[in-house]
Amino acid sequence: MPFSCQLCESSDEWLFAQRYCAKCRRIKKLLNLYGQDVYNCLEQVFVRDDKQQDYKKTDEIKKTYSDVLKNIKSKTIHKEK
């Protein structure tokens, strides 16, 4: 009976004698090799604090608003011609 990876739980590999798929084994090796540096890197790159999340939301709203205005302007220009 095959088992799924205990870390990602979504691997397509069939695991019989191992607990982790190939990708997760690589992650485990990096954790063992670099330790705290891996955690620090993950926190700095992937984890966003409240201020960063608010900025991202505001930035996305600005982009959407700008796109809507461009569409309105382009439709208005085409109607005038």
C-alpha positions as CSV (number, residue, x, y, z in Angstrom):
1,M,0.0,0.0,0.0
2,P,1.6,3.3,-1.1
3,F,1.7,6.3,1.3
4,S,1.7,10.0,0.6
5,C,4.5,12.4,1.6
6,Q,4.2,13.4,5.2
7,L,5.4,17.0,4.5
8,C,3.6,18.1,1.3
9,E,0.9,15.4,1.4
10,S,0.3,15.9,-2.3
11,S,3.1,14.1,-4.1
12,D,2.4,11.9,-7.1
13,E,5.2,9.6,-6.0
14,W,4.3,6.3,-4.4
15,L,6.3,6.0,-1.1
16,F,6.9,2.6,0.4
17,A,10.1,2.9,2.4
18,Q,10.4,6.6,2.8
19,R,8.4,9.4,4.5
20,Y,9.1,12.2,2.1
21,C,8.9,12.7,-1.7
22,A,12.0,13.7,-3.7
23,K,11.2,17.5,-3.4
24,C,10.6,17.3,0.3
25,R,13.7,15.3,0.9
26,R,15.6,18.1,-0.9
27,I,14.0,20.6,1.5
28,K,14.9,18.5,4.5
29,K,18.5,18.3,3.4
30,L,18.6,22.1,3.0
31,L,17.1,22.5,6.4
32,N,19.7,20.2,7.9
33,L,22.5,21.9,6.0
34,Y,21.6,25.6,6.5
35,G,19.3,25.5,9.5
36,Q,18.1,28.8,10.7
37,D,19.1,30.6,7.5
38,V,16.4,28.7,5.6
39,Y,13.7,29.8,8.1
40,N,14.9,33.4,8.0
41,C,14.9,33.3,4.2
42,L,11.4,31.9,4.1
43,E,10.1,34.5,6.5
44,Q,11.7,37.4,4.6
45,V,10.6,36.2,1.2
46,F,7.2,34.6,1.7
47,V,5.6,35.8,4.9
48,R,4.1,39.3,4.8
49,D,3.3,41.4,7.9
50,D,0.1,43.5,8.2
51,K,1.8,46.6,6.7
52,Q,2.9,44.7,3.7
53,Q,-0.5,43.1,3.2
54,D,-2.2,46.5,3.4
55,Y,0.2,47.9,0.9
56,K,-0.4,45.0,-1.5
57,K,-4.2,45.4,-1.2
58,T,-3.9,49.2,-1.9
59,D,-1.6,48.6,-4.8
60,E,-4.0,46.0,-6.3
61,I,-6.9,48.4,-5.9
62,K,-5.0,51.2,-7.6
63,K,-4.1,48.9,-10.5
64,T,-7.7,47.8,-10.9
65,Y,-9.0,51.4,-10.7
66,S,-6.4,52.5,-13.3
67,D,-7.4,49.7,-15.7
68,V,-11.1,50.6,-15.3
69,L,-10.3,54.3,-16.1
70,K,-8.3,53.3,-19.2
71,N,-11.2,51.2,-20.4
72,I,-13.7,54.0,-19.9
73,K,-11.4,56.5,-21.6
74,S,-10.8,54.2,-24.6
75,K,-14.5,53.5,-25.0
76,T,-15.3,57.2,-24.8
77,I,-12.6,58.0,-27.4
78,H,-13.9,55.3,-29.8
79,K,-17.5,56.6,-29.4
80,E,-16.5,60.2,-30.3
81,K,-14.8,59.1,-33.6
